[in-house]
């Protein structure tokens, strides 16, 4: 059975477990930096590692401590949140933590990666008595800043329970979904919906604009209606302002998620015509130079298509 827990009310004390607990954050990109900031605000001591000097400086400025390596993170932290861009980064950091980390350390792996790669990292860490949990996040980088994230936690239930107070330092809800790997399965299912809803949001806004309806009015009126969605509310305003340069999910990174979903559909023989149709739009976004922009840039792709004669 799925256990659903939400964060304590704002009036409750922060980090009631222990204000001296040290939480490590492995990977300080868009998600990792937001997680770090919220954990600091919740009263945790935060230590983070990322090879990017800009990310290190951002953490230090926010009041966190910068580790010299993943191994140092494993030595100093009581818990670690892992938010990494690739399978190679996960495996290499898992090896470093396994070599230096302490037995009983709990790591919540929050990245969107192939389940087989997560299983490989788990095997490396298991050998040293370090617990790896599969805990992907539902939400964009913008949502992460405001703790508007949900966690799909899977793996050892006792370890998840021990870490739950940490989860609520940066997320609004934790859904325990069973054995290791179920978290990633739910995450890919969620991202399939996100892929479709993001493109459908762009379609609706563009239809309105071509009809002479102001895009801002479209978002305001339709967001709360039957046709609204979370992506409509989150990405719609970005499409209206056309400020996709401020990426909370880059198109280039999203391509990785799309590939994982495609592989899962093929593996399970699941037909997904709507998702398949959306892929061409994201591919086009890459082709017209939106690789480093937010996925809301699919609006620009459709707008260009509507002007073709």
C-alpha positions in Angstrom: 0.0 0.0 0.0 1.2 3.5 -0.8 1.8 5.7 2.2 1.3 9.4 1.6 2.6 11.9 3.9 2.6 15.7 3.6 5.0 18.2 5.1 4.2 19.6 8.6 2.2 22.8 8.7 4.3 26.0 8.6 3.5 26.8 12.2 5.4 23.7 13.4 9.0 24.0 14.4 11.7 23.4 11.7 13.8 20.3 11.8 12.4 19.1 15.1 14.6 16.0 15.0 18.0 17.6 15.5 19.1 21.1 14.4 22.7 19.8 14.2 22.1 17.2 11.6 24.2 17.4 8.5 22.6 16.7 5.2 24.7 16.3 2.0 23.6 17.4 -1.4 25.3 15.6 -4.3 24.9 17.7 -7.4 24.2 21.4 -7.1 22.5 22.2 -10.4 19.0 23.7 -10.7 17.3 21.1 -8.4 20.2 20.5 -6.1 20.7 24.2 -5.4 17.0 24.7 -4.6 17.1 21.6 -2.3 20.1 23.0 -0.5 18.6 26.4 0.1 15.4 24.9 1.5 17.2 22.5 3.7 19.3 25.4 5.1 16.1 27.4 5.7 14.6 24.4 7.5 17.5 24.4 10.0 19.8 21.7 8.7 23.5 22.0 8.3 24.1 21.5 4.6 27.3 20.3 2.8 27.3 19.9 -0.9 29.5 18.8 -3.7 29.5 19.6 -7.4 32.6 20.0 -9.7 31.1 23.2 -11.1 32.8 26.2 -9.3 29.7 28.4 -10.0 27.5 25.9 -8.1 30.0 25.7 -5.3 30.0 29.5 -4.9 26.2 29.6 -4.9 26.0 27.1 -2.1 28.7 28.9 0.0 26.8 32.2 -0.6 23.6 30.6 0.7 25.3 29.5 3.9 26.2 25.9 3.1 29.6 24.2 3.3 31.3 23.0 0.1 32.9 19.5 0.1 36.0 18.8 -1.9 34.7 15.5 -3.2 31.8 13.0 -3.0 34.0 11.0 -0.7 34.2 13.9 1.8 30.4 14.2 1.5 30.1 10.6 2.5 32.3 11.1 5.5 30.6 14.2 6.9 26.9 13.8 6.1 24.3 11.8 8.0 22.0 11.8 4.9 22.6 12.6 1.3 20.3 13.8 -1.5 21.7 12.9 -4.9 20.6 15.0 -7.9 22.9 14.2 -10.8 22.8 14.8 -14.6 24.0 11.4 -15.8 24.5 7.7 -15.1 28.3 8.1 -15.3 28.1 10.8 -12.6 26.0 8.5 -10.4 28.3 5.5 -10.7 31.5 7.5 -10.2 30.2 9.3 -7.2 28.8 6.0 -5.8 32.3 4.5 -6.0 33.8 7.6 -4.2 31.2 7.4 -1.4 31.6 3.7 -1.1 35.3 4.1 -0.6 35.0 6.9 2.0 31.5 6.9 3.4 30.4 5.4 6.7 28.3 2.3 7.2 24.7 3.1 7.7 24.7 6.3 5.6 21.4 6.8 3.8 21.4 8.2 0.3 18.2 9.3 -1.4 18.9 9.1 -5.2 16.6 11.8 -6.7 17.8 11.9 -10.2 15.9 10.8 -13.3 18.1 8.0 -14.6 17.8 4.5 -16.0 16.8 2.1 -13.3 19.5 -0.3 -14.3 22.1 2.4 -13.5 20.5 3.0 -10.2 20.6 -0.7 -9.4 24.3 -0.7 -10.3 25.0 2.1 -7.9 23.0 0.4 -5.2 25.1 -2.8 -5.6 28.3 -0.7 -5.2 27.0 0.9 -2.0 25.4 -2.2 -0.6 28.8 -3.8 -0.4 29.9 -1.1 2.0 26.8 -1.1 4.2 25.5 2.2 2.7 21.8 2.4 1.9 20.7 3.7 -1.4 17.0 4.7 -1.9 15.3 5.4 -5.2 13.5 8.7 -4.6 12.9 10.8 -7.8 11.1 14.1 -7.5 8.0 15.3 -9.1 8.2 19.0 -9.9 10.2 21.6 -11.9 13.2 23.7 -10.8 10.8 26.6 -10.2 8.6 24.4 -8.0 11.7 23.2 -6.1 12.5 26.7 -5.1 9.1 27.0 -3.3 9.2 23.4 -1.8 6.4 22.5 -4.2 7.9 19.0 -4.8 6.6 15.5 -4.3 8.9 12.6 -3.6 8.3 9.1 -5.0 10.3 7.2 -2.4 11.1 3.5 -2.9 13.4 1.0 -1.3 14.1 0.1 2.4 11.1 1.4 4.3 12.9 1.8 7.6 15.5 4.0 6.0 12.9 6.1 4.3 11.1 6.6 7.6 14.4 7.7 9.2 14.9 10.2 6.4 11.4 11.5 6.1 12.0 14.6 8.3 14.8 15.6 5.8 12.4 15.1 2.9 10.0 17.6 4.4 12.9 20.1 4.6 12.6 20.6 0.8 9.3 18.9 -0.4 5.6 19.1 0.3 4.8 15.4 0.2 6.4 12.0 0.3 4.8 9.0 -1.4 6.2 5.7 -0.4 5.6 3.5 -3.4 7.3 0.2 -2.4 10.4 -1.7 -3.6 13.5 0.0 -5.0 12.8 1.2 -8.5 9.1 1.8 -8.2 9.9 5.5 -7.6 11.6 5.7 -11.1 8.7 3.9 -12.7 6.2 6.5 -11.2 8.5 9.3 -12.2 8.6 8.2 -15.9 4.8 7.9 -15.9 4.6 11.4 -14.5 7.0 12.8 -17.1 5.0 11.1 -19.9 2.1 13.3 -18.8 4.3 16.3 -18.4 5.6 15.9 -22.0 2.1 15.9 -23.3 0.6 18.6 -21.1 3.5 21.0 -21.9 2.9 20.7 -25.6 -0.9 20.9 -25.2 -0.5 24.1 -23.2 1.5 25.6 -26.0 -1.1 24.5 -28.5 -4.0 26.1 -26.6 -2.2 29.4 -26.0 -1.2 29.6 -29.6 -4.7 28.9 -30.8 -6.0 31.7 -28.6 -3.3 34.1 -29.9 -4.1 33.2 -33.6 -7.8 33.9 -32.7 -6.9 37.3 -31.3 -7.1 36.3 -27.6 -4.3 37.7 -25.3 -2.1 34.8 -24.1 -2.2 36.2 -20.5 -6.0 36.0 -20.6 -5.9 32.5 -21.9 -3.7 31.3 -19.0 -5.8 33.2 -16.4 -9.1 31.9 -17.6 -8.3 28.3 -18.5 -5.9 27.4 -15.7 -8.7 26.7 -13.2 -11.1 25.1 -15.7 -11.6 21.5 -16.7 -8.9 21.8 -19.4 -6.2 23.1 -17.0 -3.3 21.1 -15.7 -0.3 21.6 -13.4 1.9 22.2 -16.5 -0.6 24.7 -17.8 -0.3 26.6 -14.5 3.5 26.3 -14.3 4.6 26.6 -17.9 1.8 28.7 -19.3 3.0 32.0 -17.7 6.5 31.3 -19.1 5.1 30.9 -22.6 3.1 34.1 -22.1 6.2 36.1 -21.1 8.5 34.2 -23.5 11.2 34.1 -20.8 12.3 30.5 -21.5 15.9 31.6 -21.3 15.4 31.2 -17.5 15.4 27.4 -17.6 14.0 25.3 -14.8 14.2 22.2 -17.1 16.4 22.5 -20.1 15.3 21.0 -23.4 18.6 19.2 -23.7 18.2 17.5 -20.3 14.6 16.8 -21.0 15.7 14.8 -24.1 17.3 12.3 -21.6 13.9 11.8 -19.9 12.1 11.4 -23.2 14.6 8.6 -24.2 14.0 6.8 -20.9 10.2 7.0 -21.4 10.5 5.7 -24.9 12.6 2.8 -23.8 10.1 1.9 -21.0 7.2 2.0 -23.5 9.1 -0.3 -25.8 10.0 -2.7 -23.0 6.4 -3.0 -21.8 4.8 -3.0 -25.3 2.7 0.1 -24.3 1.2 2.2 -27.0 1.5 5.9 -26.4 0.5 7.9 -29.5 0.2 11.2 -27.7 3.6 11.0 -26.2 5.1 9.9 -29.5 3.5 12.9 -31.2 5.1 15.2 -28.6 8.6 13.9 -29.3 8.8 15.6 -32.7 8.1 19.0 -31.0 10.9 18.6 -28.5 13.3 17.4 -31.2 12.4 20.5 -33.2 13.1 22.7 -30.2 16.7 21.2 -30.1 17.0 21.9 -33.9 16.0 25.6 -33.7 18.5 26.4 -30.9 16.5 25.9 -27.7 18.7 23.2 -26.2 19.6 25.4 -23.2 16.2 27.0 -22.8 13.3 25.9 -20.7 10.9 23.3 -22.2 8.3 26.0 -22.4 10.2 26.9 -25.6 8.0 24.4 -27.4 5.6 27.3 -27.8 8.1 29.0 -30.0 8.4 25.8 -32.1 4.6 25.7 -32.7 4.5 29.4 -33.4 7.1 29.0 -36.1 5.2 26.1 -37.6 2.0 28.1 -37.7 3.7 30.8 -39.8 4.9 28.3 -42.5 3.1 28.6 -45.8 
